[in-house]
């Protein structure tokens, strides 16, 4: 097979005097092979980088999803069983870890404040009931000895 060659013939002159001719022949085959090799190497590198990025994002997605699903499972168990002693294990860092920590702190505070609110509400209802009983009993006998 004949390799395509590029050829150029130029005349050399100095002060209007012909000195000679220069004949330049070149072959671009080696350059084409080198260009093809560079393109193939770049394609393999890009495929490797894409594979690495895909694996990394899958791992991070799974890690973040597991942490959020654990939080959701605990929230579901608390709402289903009303067991406020359940806590989420702090395994995450950053924003997810902060979310888990805040969730656990909320659970530590809420049951005691709920008990206080229930006691306060039941006391308020009892006082209101007693006052209603006193206002209604102006002349009739009312049982105002109910427990508060």
Rosetta silent file (secondary structure, phi, psi, omega in degrees, C-alpha in Angstrom):
SEQUENCE: XXXXXXXXXXXXXXXXXXXXXXXXXXXXXXXXXXXXXXXXXXXXXXXXXXXXXXXXXXXXXXXXXXXXXXXXXXXXXXXXXXXXXXXXXXXXXXXXXXXXXXXXXXXXXXXXXXXXXXXXXXXXXXXXXXXXXXXXXXXXXXXXXXXX
SCORE:     score description
SCORE:     0.000 S_00000001
   1 L     0.000  133.419 -179.523    0.000    0.000    0.000 S_00000001
   2 L   -83.404  126.427  179.187    1.306    3.381   -0.983 S_00000001
   3 L   -80.975  129.570  179.400    1.438    5.852    1.914 S_00000001
   4 L   -65.110  131.862 -178.473    0.017    9.248    0.952 S_00000001
   5 E  -118.921  148.989  172.828    2.778   11.793    0.888 S_00000001
   6 E  -103.847  133.118 -175.021    2.668   15.532    0.801 S_00000001
   7 E  -133.277  139.529  178.927    5.176   17.078   -1.538 S_00000001
   8 E  -137.286  134.750  176.770    6.258   20.668   -2.147 S_00000001
   9 E  -119.063  124.647 -178.817    8.814   22.000   -4.656 S_00000001
  10 E  -127.371  144.644  176.119   10.210   25.487   -4.111 S_00000001
  11 E   -94.736  136.392  176.981   12.742   27.488   -5.998 S_00000001
  12 E  -104.052  127.809  179.832   15.488   29.208   -4.001 S_00000001
  13 E  -137.914  154.374  177.341   16.719   32.482   -5.282 S_00000001
  14 E  -141.318  123.901 -178.529   18.909   35.266   -4.061 S_00000001
  15 L    52.320   50.052  177.140   19.081   38.673   -5.724 S_00000001
  16 L    64.564   17.602  179.993   17.087   37.478   -8.683 S_00000001
  17 E  -113.913  126.669  179.206   19.524   34.609   -9.181 S_00000001
  18 E   -73.568  121.232 -179.980   18.250   31.060   -9.053 S_00000001
  19 E   -94.663  -38.864 -178.339   20.306   29.066   -6.549 S_00000001
  20 E   171.211 -168.643  179.986   18.423   25.791   -6.669 S_00000001
  21 E  -123.764  147.841  174.397   15.288   23.970   -5.788 S_00000001
  22 E  -117.234  126.599  178.687   14.070   22.503   -2.489 S_00000001
  23 E  -115.274  113.950 -178.386   11.846   19.490   -2.641 S_00000001
  24 E  -110.169  123.629  175.832   10.092   18.703    0.690 S_00000001
  25 E  -119.522  136.015 -179.958    8.213   15.458    1.084 S_00000001
  26 E  -137.278  153.384  178.755    6.383   14.591    4.271 S_00000001
  27 E  -121.099  125.493 -178.558    4.320   11.725    5.587 S_00000001
  28 L   -98.254    8.194 -178.157    1.532   12.452    8.082 S_00000001
  29 H   -62.356  -45.285 -179.924    0.851    8.789    8.859 S_00000001
  30 H   -63.543  -37.381  178.285    2.859    8.799   12.108 S_00000001
  31 H   -66.143  -39.716  177.664    1.053   11.966   13.203 S_00000001
  32 H   -64.915  -42.214  178.203   -2.336   10.395   12.510 S_00000001
  33 H   -62.064  -42.381  179.247   -1.413    7.295   14.547 S_00000001
  34 H   -64.573  -42.178  178.303   -0.293    9.464   17.423 S_00000001
  35 H   -62.712  -43.026  178.536   -3.504   11.505   17.277 S_00000001
  36 H   -63.233  -42.258  178.103   -5.611    8.329   17.256 S_00000001
  37 H   -62.183  -42.163  179.451   -3.686    6.969   20.261 S_00000001
  38 H   -64.412  -42.542  179.226   -4.199   10.195   22.202 S_00000001
  39 H   -63.625  -42.431  178.632   -7.937   10.200   21.424 S_00000001
  40 H   -63.837  -43.050  178.373   -8.262    6.537   22.522 S_00000001
  41 H   -61.905  -43.423  178.248   -6.378    7.201   25.747 S_00000001
  42 H   -62.877  -37.920  178.365   -8.604   10.198   26.476 S_00000001
  43 H   -65.206  -42.676  178.356  -11.715    8.102   25.815 S_00000001
  44 H   -66.073  -40.325  177.943  -10.544    5.383   28.238 S_00000001
  45 H   -63.792  -44.813  179.582   -9.660    7.967   30.882 S_00000001
  46 H   -63.768  -40.037  177.554  -13.051    9.644   30.495 S_00000001
  47 H   -63.575  -41.489  177.540  -14.842    6.275   30.704 S_00000001
  48 H   -63.728  -42.720  178.850  -12.879    5.470   33.878 S_00000001
  49 H   -64.973  -42.220  178.137  -13.696    8.844   35.423 S_00000001
  50 H   -62.618  -41.880  176.958  -17.387    8.442   34.542 S_00000001
  51 H   -62.206  -43.508  178.932  -17.404    4.966   36.103 S_00000001
  52 H   -63.240  -44.960  179.965  -15.723    6.268   39.255 S_00000001
  53 H   -64.306  -41.127  178.112  -18.155    9.190   39.537 S_00000001
  54 H   -61.640  -46.452  179.408  -21.122    6.870   39.003 S_00000001
  55 H   -63.445  -41.133 -179.747  -19.891    4.484   41.727 S_00000001
  56 H   -65.145  -44.150  179.363  -19.195    7.370   44.110 S_00000001
  57 H   -67.288  -36.254  177.498  -22.630    8.947   43.618 S_00000001
  58 H   -64.232  -41.722  179.633  -24.338    5.563   44.063 S_00000001
  59 H   -65.617  -45.093  179.687  -22.454    5.017   47.323 S_00000001
  60 H   -66.028  -40.000  178.360  -23.247    8.510   48.623 S_00000001
  61 H   -61.756  -42.833  179.789  -26.887    8.223   47.580 S_00000001
  62 H   -65.578  -42.495 -179.883  -27.204    4.901   49.411 S_00000001
  63 H   -62.493  -48.316 -179.529  -25.485    6.294   52.519 S_00000001
  64 H   -66.260  -41.752  179.773  -27.670    9.397   52.679 S_00000001
  65 H   -62.573  -41.205  179.960  -30.834    7.422   51.883 S_00000001
  66 H   -63.070  -40.336  179.669  -30.106    4.909   54.661 S_00000001
  67 H   -66.217  -42.900 -179.890  -29.673    7.688   57.218 S_00000001
  68 H   -69.628  -38.496  177.355  -32.876    9.437   56.190 S_00000001
  69 H   -65.761  -36.176  176.193  -34.796    6.138   56.074 S_00000001
  70 H   -63.086  -42.048  177.379  -33.544    5.282   59.588 S_00000001
  71 H   -62.882  -42.080  178.960  -34.838    8.637   60.779 S_00000001
  72 H   -65.785  -39.133  178.623  -38.178    7.993   59.052 S_00000001
  73 H   -63.774  -41.656  178.950  -38.442    4.503   60.598 S_00000001
  74 H   -65.577  -43.820  178.531  -37.865    5.901   64.091 S_00000001
  75 H   -60.795  -39.896  178.539  -40.412    8.675   63.523 S_00000001
  76 H   -66.392  -42.319  178.924  -42.922    6.103   62.300 S_00000001
  77 H   -64.251  -39.107  179.102  -42.279    3.833   65.298 S_00000001
  78 H   -65.492  -44.823 -179.168  -42.701    6.761   67.692 S_00000001
  79 H   -70.002  -31.710 -179.471  -45.989    7.838   66.119 S_00000001
  80 H   -76.062  -45.562 -172.227  -47.261    4.246   65.962 S_00000001
  81 H  -101.878   -9.488 -174.542  -46.216    3.097   69.473 S_00000001
  82 L    54.449   36.582  178.174  -45.980    6.433   71.324 S_00000001
  83 L  -102.464  102.241 -175.501  -42.607    5.266   72.637 S_00000001
  84 L   -88.751    8.471  177.935  -40.509    8.376   73.066 S_00000001
  85 L   -89.138   -8.698  179.906  -37.492    6.500   74.386 S_00000001
  86 L   -72.727  136.865  177.433  -36.439    5.431   70.883 S_00000001
  87 L  -129.488  156.828  176.180  -33.458    7.332   69.508 S_00000001
  88 L   -94.530  130.885  178.051  -31.692    7.423   66.157 S_00000001
  89 L   -68.444  130.702  179.987  -28.039    6.396   66.291 S_00000001
  90 L   -79.827   99.964  177.598  -25.845    9.305   65.190 S_00000001
  91 L  -115.492  -10.567 -177.283  -23.889    7.812   62.335 S_00000001
  92 L   -99.570  160.620  176.006  -23.953   10.728   59.937 S_00000001
  93 L  -121.020  166.999  177.918  -21.880   13.849   59.773 S_00000001
  94 H    74.943 -141.359 -174.623  -22.669   17.262   58.392 S_00000001
  95 H   -67.146  -39.702 -179.738  -26.266   18.227   57.761 S_00000001
  96 H   -66.222  -42.490  177.380  -27.688   14.713   58.163 S_00000001
  97 H   -62.285  -40.247  177.325  -25.864   14.277   61.480 S_00000001
  98 H   -64.487  -39.321  177.846  -27.164   17.646   62.654 S_00000001
  99 H   -62.964  -45.083  179.906  -30.687   16.619   61.664 S_00000001
 100 H   -63.928  -42.922  179.555  -30.409   13.354   63.610 S_00000001
 101 H   -62.352  -43.992  178.992  -28.978   15.177   66.637 S_00000001
 102 H   -65.163  -38.288  178.104  -31.789   17.761   66.573 S_00000001
 103 H   -62.406  -46.047  179.416  -34.378   14.987   66.214 S_00000001
 104 H   -64.860  -39.745  177.241  -32.977   13.162   69.255 S_00000001
 105 H   -63.827  -39.085  178.220  -32.862   16.407   71.297 S_00000001
 106 H   -61.894  -41.301  179.785  -36.462   17.088   70.325 S_00000001
 107 H   -67.803  -32.897  178.667  -37.446   13.635   71.564 S_00000001
 108 H   -68.669  -35.262 -176.451  -35.632   14.191   74.861 S_00000001
 109 H   -85.272  -37.648 -168.968  -37.490   17.445   75.512 S_00000001
 110 H   -63.218  -46.994 -175.511  -40.950   16.713   74.163 S_00000001
 111 H   -58.347  -41.758 -179.598  -42.303   13.996   76.494 S_00000001
 112 H   -67.349  -39.617  179.231  -41.666   16.065   79.630 S_00000001
 113 H   -71.384  -32.023  175.823  -43.159   19.203   78.092 S_00000001
 114 H   -65.219  -42.435  178.649  -46.134   17.193   76.824 S_00000001
 115 H   -61.376  -43.108  178.558  -46.705   15.882   80.344 S_00000001
 116 H   -61.720  -43.254  179.953  -46.515   19.436   81.707 S_00000001
 117 H   -64.392  -42.027  178.702  -48.953   20.654   79.048 S_00000001
 118 H   -62.789  -43.973  179.521  -51.373   17.797   79.773 S_00000001
 119 H   -63.034  -43.493  179.737  -51.181   18.495   83.518 S_00000001
 120 H   -63.369  -44.533 -179.670  -51.648   22.212   82.904 S_00000001
 121 H   -65.678  -41.011  179.932  -54.586   21.588   80.530 S_00000001
 122 H   -68.363  -36.307  176.426  -56.263   19.149   82.909 S_00000001
 123 H   -65.394  -42.848  179.156  -55.780   21.612   85.800 S_00000001
 124 H   -62.828  -41.271  178.399  -57.244   24.429   83.705 S_00000001
 125 H   -64.764  -40.242 -179.201  -60.224   22.281   82.769 S_00000001
 126 H   -65.703  -42.938  178.846  -60.763   21.302   86.401 S_00000001
 127 H   -64.517  -43.256  179.023  -60.641   24.921   87.560 S_00000001
 128 H   -62.789  -40.475  178.778  -63.007   25.966   84.781 S_00000001
 129 H   -64.664  -41.511  179.238  -65.330   23.118   85.669 S_00000001
 130 H   -64.443  -41.922  178.849  -65.235   24.119   89.343 S_00000001
 131 H   -65.780  -38.960  177.246  -65.981   27.741   88.477 S_00000001
 132 H   -63.469  -41.892 -179.692  -68.841   26.662   86.249 S_00000001
 133 H   -63.013  -42.675 -179.905  -70.147   24.500   89.045 S_00000001
 134 H   -66.208  -39.580 -179.231  -69.963   27.390   91.531 S_00000001
 135 H   -70.680  -30.326  179.593  -71.722   29.786   89.182 S_00000001
 136 H   -81.112  -20.934 -172.413  -74.469   27.270   88.488 S_00000001
 137 L   -88.749   20.389  179.746  -74.946   26.359   92.133 S_00000001
 138 L   -71.461   76.164  178.209  -76.438   29.664   93.229 S_00000001
 139 L   123.492  -24.526  178.442  -79.303   28.152   95.054 S_00000001
 140 L  -111.273  161.068 -179.017  -79.006   24.511   94.019 S_00000001
 141 L   -85.664  131.816 -179.959  -76.691   21.908   95.347 S_00000001
 142 L  -128.607  140.093  178.168  -73.713   21.070   93.034 S_00000001
 143 L   -83.779   96.547 -178.783  -71.060   18.446   93.524 S_00000001
 144 L  -100.626   21.959 -177.523  -67.871   20.525   93.413 S_00000001
 145 L  -101.920   19.435  179.836  -65.698   17.892   94.997 S_00000001
 146 L   -66.439  153.547 -177.585  -64.496   16.370   91.754 S_00000001
 147 L   -73.998  146.372 -179.000  -60.805   15.657   91.552 S_00000001
 148 L  -101.656    0.000    0.000  -58.570   18.220   89.911 S_00000001
